[in-house]
Amino acid sequence: MAGSTEAVPLATFASHGFSFRYPASWRTRTFGLSSSFSSPLVYLSNEPMHHPCVHHHFGHGETSVRCSRPLDRLGPGGVLVSWTENGSPTWKFADAKGRPLMVGGDPAKLGTSLEGCPGLGAARGLDLVVKRTGAESNWYELRACMAGPDPAPNEEAVRALITSTRLVGSAR
């Protein structure tokens, strides 16, 4: 944290072809969800999370499933980070918004946006896209939503997480 003299204890996540470090006080959750174009890989938060999908059972054996996020609303100082693996034949890295940078050896773009945080009560949002090497229409995406009153420490932790990210098979 800015001006802090004590190191924040870190934990490591490693799965799905990438790894990163994050504050040990945060928890990770995976739910084994996927769809045709997007698969959530992991969620991280400093708040308790619930399963993001609700099943509705109708008569005659019919069921519908609606999935959202594993948090309904962020509390003060709360953070929710999601990593997804995405693919779409129409997606182009050149069209992604944000400042260019490299993440784990692969081209990426980082922007600030609350687009991925509707209804969460976030004061700050970060959106990172990482182009997947050798897969022109595929990317990883990190979305981070941070609540006030001071989102800066959580934003700093998310930026450190991004810096620590390593991808299997990256360009390096």
C-alpha positions in Angstrom: 0.0 0.0 0.0 1.2 3.5 -0.7 3.5 4.7 2.1 3.3 1.4 3.9 6.4 0.0 5.4 5.0 -3.5 6.1 4.8 -6.0 3.3 1.3 -7.4 2.6 1.3 -11.3 2.9 0.7 -12.8 -0.5 -0.8 -16.0 -1.8 -0.4 -17.6 -5.3 -3.1 -18.8 -7.7 -1.9 -21.2 -10.4 -4.3 -22.9 -12.8 -5.8 -22.6 -16.3 -2.4 -21.8 -17.8 -1.6 -18.8 -15.7 -0.5 -17.8 -12.3 -0.5 -14.6 -10.2 0.0 -13.4 -6.6 -2.7 -11.7 -4.6 -3.2 -10.5 -1.0 -3.5 -13.5 1.3 -6.5 -11.8 3.0 -8.5 -12.2 -0.2 -10.2 -15.5 -1.1 -10.5 -17.3 -4.4 -13.5 -19.2 -5.7 -13.9 -21.2 -8.8 -17.3 -22.5 -9.9 -16.7 -24.6 -13.0 -18.8 -22.4 -15.2 -18.5 -22.0 -19.0 -20.4 -20.9 -22.0 -19.8 -20.8 -25.7 -17.7 -17.6 -25.7 -16.7 -17.0 -22.0 -15.6 -19.1 -19.1 -15.0 -17.6 -15.6 -11.7 -19.0 -14.3 -11.5 -17.5 -10.9 -13.1 -14.9 -8.7 -11.2 -13.1 -5.9 -12.6 -11.0 -3.1 -12.0 -9.8 0.4 -15.7 -10.4 1.1 -17.7 -13.7 1.3 -18.9 -14.9 -2.1 -21.8 -17.1 -3.1 -22.4 -19.3 -6.1 -23.2 -16.9 -9.0 -25.9 -19.1 -10.6 -29.5 -19.5 -9.6 -31.5 -22.5 -10.8 -35.3 -22.1 -11.4 -37.3 -25.3 -11.6 -40.6 -25.3 -13.6 -43.1 -28.0 -14.0 -42.5 -30.9 -16.4 -38.8 -31.1 -15.6 -37.9 -27.7 -17.1 -35.1 -25.8 -15.5 -33.6 -22.4 -16.3 -30.2 -21.1 -15.0 -29.3 -17.5 -14.6 -25.7 -16.6 -13.7 -24.4 -13.2 -12.5 -21.6 -12.4 -10.0 -20.6 -14.1 -6.8 -21.4 -10.9 -4.8 -24.5 -8.8 -4.8 -23.0 -5.6 -3.5 -19.6 -4.5 -2.3 -19.2 -3.3 1.3 -17.0 -0.5 2.3 -13.4 -1.3 1.2 -14.7 -4.3 -0.7 -13.1 -5.7 -3.9 -14.2 -8.2 -6.5 -11.8 -9.4 -9.2 -12.7 -11.9 -11.9 -10.5 -13.6 -14.5 -12.3 -15.0 -17.6 -11.1 -16.8 -20.7 -12.9 -15.6 -23.8 -13.1 -16.3 -27.5 -15.2 -14.8 -30.3 -14.5 -14.9 -34.0 -15.3 -11.1 -34.3 -13.0 -10.0 -31.4 -9.8 -8.0 -32.3 -7.2 -7.0 -29.9 -6.8 -3.7 -31.8 -10.4 -2.8 -30.8 -9.8 -3.3 -27.1 -9.7 -0.1 -25.0 -7.0 0.8 -22.6 -3.3 1.6 -22.3 -1.0 -0.9 -24.0 1.3 -3.0 -21.7 2.7 -6.5 -21.5 1.4 -9.1 -19.1 3.3 -12.2 -18.6 5.0 -11.6 -22.0 1.8 -11.1 -23.9 0.3 -7.9 -25.3 -2.4 -6.4 -23.1 -4.5 -3.3 -22.5 -5.5 -1.8 -19.2 -8.3 0.7 -18.8 -10.3 2.2 -16.0 -14.0 1.6 -16.3 -17.1 0.8 -14.1 -18.7 -1.0 -17.0 -18.1 -4.4 -15.4 -19.4 -3.3 -12.0 -23.0 -2.4 -12.5 -25.0 -2.5 -9.2 -22.0 -3.5 -7.1 -21.5 0.0 -5.6 -18.0 0.3 -6.9 -16.1 3.6 -6.8 -13.4 2.4 -9.2 -13.0 -0.3 -11.8 -10.2 -1.7 -13.9 -10.5 -3.8 -17.0 -7.5 -5.7 -18.5 -7.5 -7.7 -21.7 -4.6 -10.0 -22.5 -4.3 -11.3 -26.0 -3.6 -15.1 -26.0 -0.5 -16.0 -28.0 -1.3 -18.1 -31.0 -5.1 -17.7 -30.7 -6.0 -14.5 -32.7 -9.7 -14.3 -31.4 -9.1 -15.3 -27.8 -8.2 -13.4 -24.7 -8.0 -13.4 -21.0 -9.9 -10.6 -19.2 -9.6 -9.3 -15.7 -12.3 -7.1 -14.2 -11.8 -5.5 -10.9 -14.5 -3.6 -9.0 -13.4 -1.6 -5.9 -15.7 0.1 -3.3 -15.0 3.3 -1.4 -14.5 5.2 0.7 -10.8 4.7 -0.3 -10.4 2.3 -3.3 -6.7 3.1 -3.7 -5.2 0.3 -1.6 -7.3 -2.3 -3.4 -6.5 -0.8 -6.8 -2.8 -0.9 -5.9 -3.2 -4.6 -5.0 -4.9 -5.4 -8.3 -2.2 -3.6 -10.2 0.4 -5.7 -8.3 -1.6 -8.8 -9.2 -1.5 -7.9 -12.9 2.3 -7.3 -12.7 2.8 -10.7 -11.1 0.7 -12.5 -13.7 2.6 -15.2 -15.7 1.1 -17.1 -18.7 2.1 -20.6 -19.9 3.4 -20.4 -23.4 3.7 -16.6 -23.4 5.8 -14.7 -25.9 8.4 -13.4 -23.3 
